[in-house]
């Protein structure tokens, strides 16, 4: 499977997509217009190792809801990601059984290098 979960309205996601080799071979899912299904989030978690690894603690709602002051469980992270797309750290790039989560330069460079080697 070659899939990217992203936000079409996010300039950072757009910039990262443009930097990826072989972009045309990916299925793109705009998580705002096509919400993630439980199975999709569970598949991401299986590759990432935890729901927390998929969760964006930089989301505005995270601060607004006071979640930074709470002790969240894996079930909480999963629920919040499914409840609102803003809680997914984006983009999420899946290449078969390898996952790249987020927009840090380290993650983006690793994804580009991985795809360039394929």
MODELLER restraints for C-alpha pairs under 7 A, 6 or more apart:
rsr = mdl.restraints
at = mdl.atoms
rsr.add(forms.Gaussian(group=physical.xy_distance, feature=features.Distance(at['CA:1:A'], at['CA:94:A']), mean=6.98, stdev=0.5))
rsr.add(forms.Gaussian(group=physical.xy_distance, feature=features.Distance(at['CA:1:A'], at['CA:95:A']), mean=5.94, stdev=0.5))
rsr.add(forms.Gaussian(group=physical.xy_distance, feature=features.Distance(at['CA:1:A'], at['CA:96:A']), mean=4.62, stdev=0.5))
rsr.add(forms.Gaussian(group=physical.xy_distance, feature=features.Distance(at['CA:2:A'], at['CA:25:A']), mean=6.99, stdev=0.5))
rsr.add(forms.Gaussian(group=physical.xy_distance, feature=features.Distance(at['CA:2:A'], at['CA:26:A']), mean=4.89, stdev=0.5))
rsr.add(forms.Gaussian(group=physical.xy_distance, feature=features.Distance(at['CA:2:A'], at['CA:27:A']), mean=6.23, stdev=0.5))
rsr.add(forms.Gaussian(group=physical.xy_distance, feature=features.Distance(at['CA:2:A'], at['CA:94:A']), mean=5.48, stdev=0.5))
rsr.add(forms.Gaussian(group=physical.xy_distance, feature=features.Distance(at['CA:2:A'], at['CA:95:A']), mean=4.64, stdev=0.5))
rsr.add(forms.Gaussian(group=physical.xy_distance, feature=features.Distance(at['CA:2:A'], at['CA:96:A']), mean=6.00, stdev=0.5))
rsr.add(forms.Gaussian(group=physical.xy_distance, feature=features.Distance(at['CA:3:A'], at['CA:26:A']), mean=5.09, stdev=0.5))
rsr.add(forms.Gaussian(group=physical.xy_distance, feature=features.Distance(at['CA:3:A'], at['CA:27:A']), mean=4.65, stdev=0.5))
rsr.add(forms.Gaussian(group=physical.xy_distance, feature=features.Distance(at['CA:3:A'], at['CA:28:A']), mean=5.87, stdev=0.5))
rsr.add(forms.Gaussian(group=physical.xy_distance, feature=features.Distance(at['CA:3:A'], at['CA:93:A']), mean=6.03, stdev=0.5))
rsr.add(forms.Gaussian(group=physical.xy_distance, feature=features.Distance(at['CA:3:A'], at['CA:94:A']), mean=5.18, stdev=0.5))
rsr.add(forms.Gaussian(group=physical.xy_distance, feature=features.Distance(at['CA:3:A'], at['CA:95:A']), mean=6.79, stdev=0.5))
rsr.add(forms.Gaussian(group=physical.xy_distance, feature=features.Distance(at['CA:4:A'], at['CA:26:A']), mean=6.70, stdev=0.5))
rsr.add(forms.Gaussian(group=physical.xy_distance, feature=features.Distance(at['CA:4:A'], at['CA:27:A']), mean=6.31, stdev=0.5))
rsr.add(forms.Gaussian(group=physical.xy_distance, feature=features.Distance(at['CA:4:A'], at['CA:28:A']), mean=4.97, stdev=0.5))
rsr.add(forms.Gaussian(group=physical.xy_distance, feature=features.Distance(at['CA:4:A'], at['CA:29:A']), mean=6.16, stdev=0.5))
rsr.add(forms.Gaussian(group=physical.xy_distance, feature=features.Distance(at['CA:4:A'], at['CA:91:A']), mean=6.69, stdev=0.5))
rsr.add(forms.Gaussian(group=physical.xy_distance, feature=features.Distance(at['CA:4:A'], at['CA:92:A']), mean=5.52, stdev=0.5))
rsr.add(forms.Gaussian(group=physical.xy_distance, feature=features.Distance(at['CA:4:A'], at['CA:93:A']), mean=4.52, stdev=0.5))
rsr.add(forms.Gaussian(group=physical.xy_distance, feature=features.Distance(at['CA:4:A'], at['CA:94:A']), mean=6.20, stdev=0.5))
rsr.add(forms.Gaussian(group=physical.xy_distance, feature=features.Distance(at['CA:5:A'], at['CA:28:A']), mean=6.23, stdev=0.5))
rsr.add(forms.Gaussian(group=physical.xy_distance, feature=features.Distance(at['CA:5:A'], at['CA:29:A']), mean=4.95, stdev=0.5))
rsr.add(forms.Gaussian(group=physical.xy_distance, feature=features.Distance(at['CA:5:A'], at['CA:30:A']), mean=6.15, stdev=0.5))
rsr.add(forms.Gaussian(group=physical.xy_distance, feature=features.Distance(at['CA:5:A'], at['CA:31:A']), mean=6.29, stdev=0.5))
rsr.add(forms.Gaussian(group=physical.xy_distance, feature=features.Distance(at['CA:5:A'], at['CA:91:A']), mean=5.59, stdev=0.5))
rsr.add(forms.Gaussian(group=physical.xy_distance, feature=features.Distance(at['CA:5:A'], at['CA:92:A']), mean=5.06, stdev=0.5))
rsr.add(forms.Gaussian(group=physical.xy_distance, feature=features.Distance(at['CA:5:A'], at['CA:93:A']), mean=6.62, stdev=0.5))
rsr.add(forms.Gaussian(group=physical.xy_distance, feature=features.Distance(at['CA:6:A'], at['CA:13:A']), mean=6.26, stdev=0.5))
rsr.add(forms.Gaussian(group=physical.xy_distance, feature=features.Distance(at['CA:6:A'], at['CA:29:A']), mean=6.26, stdev=0.5))
rsr.add(forms.Gaussian(group=physical.xy_distance, feature=features.Distance(at['CA:6:A'], at['CA:30:A']), mean=5.19, stdev=0.5))
rsr.add(forms.Gaussian(group=physical.xy_distance, feature=features.Distance(at['CA:6:A'], at['CA:31:A']), mean=6.01, stdev=0.5))
rsr.add(forms.Gaussian(group=physical.xy_distance, feature=features.Distance(at['CA:6:A'], at['CA:90:A']), mean=5.77, stdev=0.5))
rsr.add(forms.Gaussian(group=physical.xy_distance, feature=features.Distance(at['CA:6:A'], at['CA:91:A']), mean=4.68, stdev=0.5))
rsr.add(forms.Gaussian(group=physical.xy_distance, feature=features.Distance(at['CA:6:A'], at['CA:92:A']), mean=6.69, stdev=0.5))
rsr.add(forms.Gaussian(group=physical.xy_distance, feature=features.Distance(at['CA:7:A'], at['CA:13:A']), mean=6.46, stdev=0.5))
rsr.add(forms.Gaussian(group=physical.xy_distance, feature=features.Distance(at['CA:7:A'], at['CA:30:A']), mean=5.05, stdev=0.5))
rsr.add(forms.Gaussian(group=physical.xy_distance, feature=features.Distance(at['CA:7:A'], at['CA:31:A']), mean=5.94, stdev=0.5))
rsr.add(forms.Gaussian(group=physical.xy_distance, feature=features.Distance(at['CA:7:A'], at['CA:32:A']), mean=6.40, stdev=0.5))
rsr.add(forms.Gaussian(group=physical.xy_distance, feature=features.Distance(at['CA:8:A'], at['CA:14:A']), mean=6.89, stdev=0.5))
rsr.add(forms.Gaussian(group=physical.xy_distance, feature=features.Distance(at['CA:8:A'], at['CA:30:A']), mean=5.79, stdev=0.5))
rsr.add(forms.Gaussian(group=physical.xy_distance, feature=features.Distance(at['CA:13:A'], at['CA:91:A']), mean=6.04, stdev=0.5))
rsr.add(forms.Gaussian(group=physical.xy_distance, feature=features.Distance(at['CA:20:A'], at['CA:112:A']), mean=5.66, stdev=0.5))
rsr.add(forms.Gaussian(group=physical.xy_distance, feature=features.Distance(at['CA:21:A'], at['CA:112:A']), mean=6.72, stdev=0.5))
rsr.add(forms.Gaussian(group=physical.xy_distance, feature=features.Distance(at['CA:21:A'], at['CA:115:A']), mean=6.30, stdev=0.5))
rsr.add(forms.Gaussian(group=physical.xy_distance, feature=features.Distance(at['CA:21:A'], at['CA:116:A']), mean=6.40, stdev=0.5))
rsr.add(forms.Gaussian(group=physical.xy_distance, feature=features.Distance(at['CA:31:A'], at['CA:85:A']), mean=6.15, stdev=0.5))
rsr.add(forms.Gaussian(group=physical.xy_distance, feature=features.Distance(at['CA:32:A'], at['CA:85:A']), mean=6.35, stdev=0.5))
rsr.add(forms.Gaussian(group=physical.xy_distance, feature=features.Distance(at['CA:36:A'], at['CA:82:A']), mean=6.79, stdev=0.5))
rsr.add(forms.Gaussian(group=physical.xy_distance, feature=features.Distance(at['CA:45:A'], at['CA:51:A']), mean=5.42, stdev=0.5))
rsr.add(forms.Gaussian(group=physical.xy_distance, feature=features.Distance(at['CA:47:A'], at['CA:97:A']), mean=6.66, stdev=0.5))
rsr.add(forms.Gaussian(group=physical.xy_distance, feature=features.Distance(at['CA:47:A'], at['CA:98:A']), mean=6.71, stdev=0.5))
rsr.add(forms.Gaussian(group=physical.xy_distance, feature=features.Distance(at['CA:47:A'], at['CA:99:A']), mean=6.13, stdev=0.5))
rsr.add(forms.Gaussian(group=physical.xy_distance, feature=features.Distance(at['CA:48:A'], at['CA:99:A']), mean=6.44, stdev=0.5))
rsr.add(forms.Gaussian(group=physical.xy_distance, feature=features.Distance(at['CA:51:A'], at['CA:74:A']), mean=5.75, stdev=0.5))
rsr.add(forms.Gaussian(group=physical.xy_distance, feature=features.Distance(at['CA:51:A'], at['CA:77:A']), mean=5.64, stdev=0.5))
rsr.add(forms.Gaussian(group=physical.xy_distance, feature=features.Distance(at['CA:51:A'], at['CA:78:A']), mean=5.72, stdev=0.5))
rsr.add(forms.Gaussian(group=physical.xy_distance, feature=features.Distance(at['CA:52:A'], at['CA:74:A']), mean=6.48, stdev=0.5))
rsr.add(forms.Gaussian(group=physical.xy_distance, feature=features.Distance(at['CA:52:A'], at['CA:77:A']), mean=5.91, stdev=0.5))
rsr.add(forms.Gaussian(group=physical.xy_distance, feature=features.Distance(at['CA:54:A'], at['CA:88:A']), mean=5.77, stdev=0.5))
rsr.add(forms.Gaussian(group=physical.xy_distance, feature=features.Distance(at['CA:54:A'], at['CA:89:A']), mean=5.51, stdev=0.5))
rsr.add(forms.Gaussian(group=physical.xy_distance, feature=features.Distance(at['CA:54:A'], at['CA:101:A']), mean=6.56, stdev=0.5))
rsr.add(forms.Gaussian(group=physical.xy_distance, feature=features.Distance(at['CA:55:A'], at['CA:77:A']), mean=6.51, stdev=0.5))
rsr.add(forms.Gaussian(group=physical.xy_distance, feature=features.Distance(at['CA:55:A'], at['CA:81:A']), mean=6.85, stdev=0.5))
rsr.add(forms.Gaussian(group=physical.xy_distance, feature=features.Distance(at['CA:55:A'], at['CA:87:A']), mean=5.55, stdev=0.5))
rsr.add(forms.Gaussian(group=physical.xy_distance, feature=features.Distance(at['CA:55:A'], at['CA:88:A']), mean=5.03, stdev=0.5))
rsr.add(forms.Gaussian(group=physical.xy_distance, feature=features.Distance(at['CA:55:A'], at['CA:89:A']), mean=5.35, stdev=0.5))
rsr.add(forms.Gaussian(group=physical.xy_distance, feature=features.Distance(at['CA:56:A'], at['CA:87:A']), mean=5.10, stdev=0.5))
rsr.add(forms.Gaussian(group=physical.xy_distance, feature=features.Distance(at['CA:56:A'], at['CA:88:A']), mean=5.49, stdev=0.5))
rsr.add(forms.Gaussian(group=physical.xy_distance, feature=features.Distance(at['CA:56:A'], at['CA:89:A']), mean=4.46, stdev=0.5))
rsr.add(forms.Gaussian(group=physical.xy_distance, feature=features.Distance(at['CA:59:A'], at['CA:86:A']), mean=6.15, stdev=0.5))
rsr.add(forms.Gaussian(group=physical.xy_distance, feature=features.Distance(at['CA:59:A'], at['CA:87:A']), mean=6.11, stdev=0.5))
rsr.add(forms.Gaussian(group=physical.xy_distance, feature=features.Distance(at['CA:62:A'], at['CA:68:A']), mean=6.60, stdev=0.5))
rsr.add(forms.Gaussian(group=physical.xy_distance, feature=features.Distance(at['CA:80:A'], at['CA:87:A']), mean=6.45, stdev=0.5))
rsr.add(forms.Gaussian(group=physical.xy_distance, feature=features.Distance(at['CA:81:A'], at['CA:87:A']), mean=5.00, stdev=0.5))
rsr.add(forms.Gaussian(group=physical.xy_distance, feature=features.Distance(at['CA:81:A'], at['CA:88:A']), mean=5.60, stdev=0.5))
rsr.add(forms.Gaussian(group=physical.xy_distance, feature=features.Distance(at['CA:89:A'], at['CA:101:A']), mean=6.41, stdev=0.5))
rsr.add(forms.Gaussian(group=physical.xy_distance, feature=features.Distance(at['CA:89:A'], at['CA:102:A']), mean=5.02, stdev=0.5))
rsr.add(forms.Gaussian(group=physical.xy_distance, feature=features.Distance(at['CA:90:A'], at['CA:101:A']), mean=6.31, stdev=0.5))
rsr.add(forms.Gaussian(group=physical.xy_distance, feature=features.Distance(at['CA:90:A'], at['CA:102:A']), mean=4.53, stdev=0.5))
rsr.add(forms.Gaussian(group=physical.xy_distance, feature=features.Distance(at['CA:90:A'], at['CA:103:A']), mean=6.34, stdev=0.5))
rsr.add(forms.Gaussian(group=physical.xy_distance, feature=features.Distance(at['CA:91:A'], at['CA:101:A']), mean=6.19, stdev=0.5))
rsr.add(forms.Gaussian(group=physical.xy_distance, feature=features.Distance(at['CA:91:A'], at['CA:102:A']), mean=5.24, stdev=0.5))
rsr.add(forms.Gaussian(group=physical.xy_distance, feature=features.Distance(at['CA:91:A'], at['CA:103:A']), mean=6.47, stdev=0.5))
rsr.add(forms.Gaussian(group=physical.xy_distance, feature=features.Distance(at['CA:92:A'], at['CA:100:A']), mean=5.72, stdev=0.5))
rsr.add(forms.Gaussian(group=physical.xy_distance, feature=features.Distance(at['CA:92:A'], at['CA:101:A']), mean=4.61, stdev=0.5))
rsr.add(forms.Gaussian(group=physical.xy_distance, feature=features.Distance(at['CA:92:A'], at['CA:102:A']), mean=6.21, stdev=0.5))
rsr.add(forms.Gaussian(group=physical.xy_distance, feature=features.Distance(at['CA:93:A'], at['CA:99:A']), mean=5.69, stdev=0.5))
rsr.add(forms.Gaussian(group=physical.xy_distance, feature=features.Distance(at['CA:93:A'], at['CA:100:A']), mean=5.04, stdev=0.5))
rsr.add(forms.Gaussian(group=physical.xy_distance, feature=features.Distance(at['CA:93:A'], at['CA:101:A']), mean=6.51, stdev=0.5))
rsr.add(forms.Gaussian(group=physical.xy_distance, feature=features.Distance(at['CA:94:A'], at['CA:100:A']), mean=6.49, stdev=0.5))
rsr.add(forms.Gaussian(group=physical.xy_distance, feature=features.Distance(at['CA:100:A'], at['CA:107:A']), mean=6.21, stdev=0.5))
rsr.add(forms.Gaussian(group=physical.xy_distance, feature=features.Distance(at['CA:100:A'], at['CA:111:A']), mean=6.39, stdev=0.5))
rsr.add(forms.Gaussian(group=physical.xy_distance, feature=features.Distance(at['CA:101:A'], at['CA:107:A']), mean=6.90, stdev=0.5))
